Structure formats: C-alpha cells, structure tokens
Amino acid sequence: MVSNVSTQADRREYFRINDSVFVELRSVNASEAETLSQTLNDPLHSTNSQEKSQFRTLQTAFAHLTDQISQHDREIARALRLLDEKINLINHAVQRSQNKSDDNQLVDANLSGGGIAFMASQHIDVKEAVEIKIELQPTGTYIHTVANVISCTKDENADNAEAPYYMRLVFTYMSEVDRSLLVKHILNRQAEIIRHSSNQLGVSRL
C-alpha cells in the first residue's frame, strides 16, 4: 500500500526531529511521479511478471493460513507475521542496495513521517514533484518516496554557499513499510533526545 499524505492535519500527526541524514533527490514530472508511486507500491518491481504473480499467490496463501492458525494459537500466528515482516524488510533492503548511488549528500534536516526540510544546492519550484531517497543514520536504512515542494527560498546568509536554498517537502507517495521504518526511527531519536535531556538535567542538579 502507498500512503498519500496531502493535508495539513495529516502532517501535524507526525512528530518532528532535527537529524543528520543522507539525501538524494531529483525533479520528476507528473507522469514520472505517478509511475514511481506504482513502483513504490510493488516490492518486486525489479523482477518479472511471473515472479510477481508467484509472490502475490504466496502472500495470499500465507495470510489465509496465518488467519487459520490465529484461531487456535495467536502467539504462533503473531510469530509468523513478524517473520513475514522481517522477510519483507530484508527484501526492501536488498532492493535499495541495488539502487544506491554516489549522489547522496549529508544534510542537517528537520524530519517527520510527513515531510522533510533542509538546505539544498538547487532551487526547485513550489508544487514540483521530486523523487527523494533518504538514508537514516546510524542504521543505514533507506527511505524511497515521492514528495512535493512546499517552499524553496534562498537564504543569503546561509552558512554553506553551495547549499543556499531552504527546501520544504511533503511526502506524497510512500510505502507502508518505509513509513513504518521512518516513524520508528523518529520515535527512537526522540527517545534518545529525551534521555539525553534527562541525564543533563540530573547532572545539573548534582
């Protein structure tokens, strides 16, 4: 399933953090964005149609069997679903490693499950669609999504003259697997920040 995040209310549902991530992006037209949305929806987009058909058949049979097992032993059914989720994550990791390029740039970003903002080297018009790949640190997890530009303004006082544009993007197409990985990463980073703040507060009181 591909998520389509388009409203202000949707975006407010996600927590935001400041984080350092690797980013690769390129402008795409409406047709490319639609094609990418279908690609992101298909975990086996790089394989042939026969393998896709076999995969879907196996997934349907697995889901049906797991539902039957759940009626007798919910713990075993839950373990099977977790195993299936693990296999899907491994598959996504393999796909991303095959598509990895050398164009990633490490940026300080404001990140949420609904969008990202960072200083960029290029100007892209508002409402333009972009394909964006984000590598989360330190796990190396890749997030592949289509986004729309909300704003892109030049900062004359930018610290890095090679990246003077402050770009804000909202994710419009993202797989549920990538969405879950991204939200999990953000929650983990928030927990780290809270623990660090608590430790600092404890030290200041000593």
N, C-alpha and C positions, 0 to 999 in steps of 0.2 A: 504494500500500500504506500502511496506517495502522499505526503502531507502538503496541503496548500495553505500557507499562512498569509493572510491578506488584510486583517483588520487590526486596528489599534488595540482593541480588547484582547485579541489573541496574543499580541506581542507583550502586553502587560502581565500575562500569566507567567512569563518566564523570568527567573532571576537573572541578574546581570553581574558579571565579574570583569575585572581588569586582568588580562592574561597575556602571555607571550606565546604566539603560535606562528607556524609557517603557513603562508598563504600563496596560492597561485590562482590567478583569475584572468578571464578573457571575456570580451564582449561577444554576445550572441544575438542573432535576430529572433523574431517571434517564432519562426518555423523551427530554428535550431533549439530554442528553449522547449518547445513542445516535444520535439524528438528526444531531447535529453530527459524530459520528465518521464517518458515511456521507458527509456534506458535505465533510469534510476529505479524504476518500479520492477525491473526484471533482474533477479540475482544471477541469472545465467545469460546475460546479454551477449557475451563474447563466444558462446557456443552455438552449435547448430540447432535447427528446429526439432530434430528427433530427440536430442538430449534434453531440450526444454520440455518436450512432451513427457518424456520419462520422468523428469524431475517433478513435474506437476502431478503426475499419476501417483508417484511415491509419496508426495506430500499429502495428497488427499487420503490415501490409504493409511498413512501414519496417523493423521488427525482422527480418522474414524476409529482406528484400533486403540488409540490413546483414550478416546472418549469411552470406549467399552471397558477398558482396564480401570478407568477412573470410578466406574460404578462399583467395583469390587475392592480396589486399593488405591486411594487417592495419592498416597506417598509415592508409589511406584509410577503412577501416571505423571506426577509432578517431576520426578527424576527424569523421565523420558522426555518431557517437554524441555527441561533445562538442557539435556543433551542435544536435542534438536536445535535449540537456540545457540548452543556453543558451536555446532557444526556450521550454522548459518553465518556466525561471526567469523569463523575461520575462512569460509568461502569469500566473504566480503574483504577480508584482509589480503587474500591471495589476489583478488581482482584489483585491489588498489595498488599492490606492489607491482603488478604488471603494467599499470598505467602511470606509475610515478615518473616525474620529470625532474630536471635540474633547475626549473624556473621558480622554485619555492623561495619566498623571502620571509625572514623572521621579522615579525612586526609586534608592537605593543597594541593590543586590541581590547575593545570593550565588547564582550561576547555574551550572548544569551542563546536559548533554544530557538529564538525567533529571528535573530539577526546578528550582525557584526558591524563594528565601526573601527576604522584605523586610518593612519596616514598612508597615502598611496602616491606612486610616482606618476600616474596618469590620470587625466580628467575624463570622466565618463558622464554623459548627460543623465539628468534625472529621468526616472522611469525606464531607463535602458535595462535590458536583461544581461546578466553575466553568469558564466559558469565559474564556480569557485570551489577550490579544494583546500581544505584546512587540515593541517597536521597538528594534532594536540600533543602537548608535552606534559610529562616525560614519556608517555606510553607509546608515542608514535602512531596513535590511532588516526585514521584518515576519515574525514567527513567530505562527501561529494554532494553538491547541491546547486540548484539554480536560484539566483537571487535577483531582486530589482533594486536599482539605485534610488534611495530616498533623497539624498543630498550629496553634493560633491563640491566643496568650497575650498578655495585656495587660501592658505594661511601664509601671509607674507613674512611672519616671524617664526616659521617652522624651524625646529632645531636641525632637521635634515633637509638640505636644499634639494636633494634628489627625490624627496617624497613630500611635496608641499601641499597635497590635496587631502583634506579630511573627508573621507568617504563613509557614508552610512548605507548599509544594505539590509534588506529584509529578505529572509529565506522564503521562497515561494514554492519550490518543489524539493522535497527531501524524503528519503525512505524512512519508514518507521524504525528500522534498525539503526540508521545513522542518527535519527532524532533521539533515540534512547541512549546511544553512546554519548552524544553531545550533552544531554541533560545530566547524565550520570557524572560526566567529567566536571561539569559546572558545580554540581552539588558537592562533589569531593573537594574541589578547590575552595568552595565556601566553607566547608568543614575545617580545612586546613587554616584558612584565614581566621576563623573564629577561635580555633585552638591557639594559634599564634598570639592573637589579641589577648586571650585569657591568660596565657603564660606571661606576657609582657606586663599585664595588669598585676598579676601575682608578684612578679619581681619588684615592681614599683612600690608595692605595699610592705615589702620586707624592710 
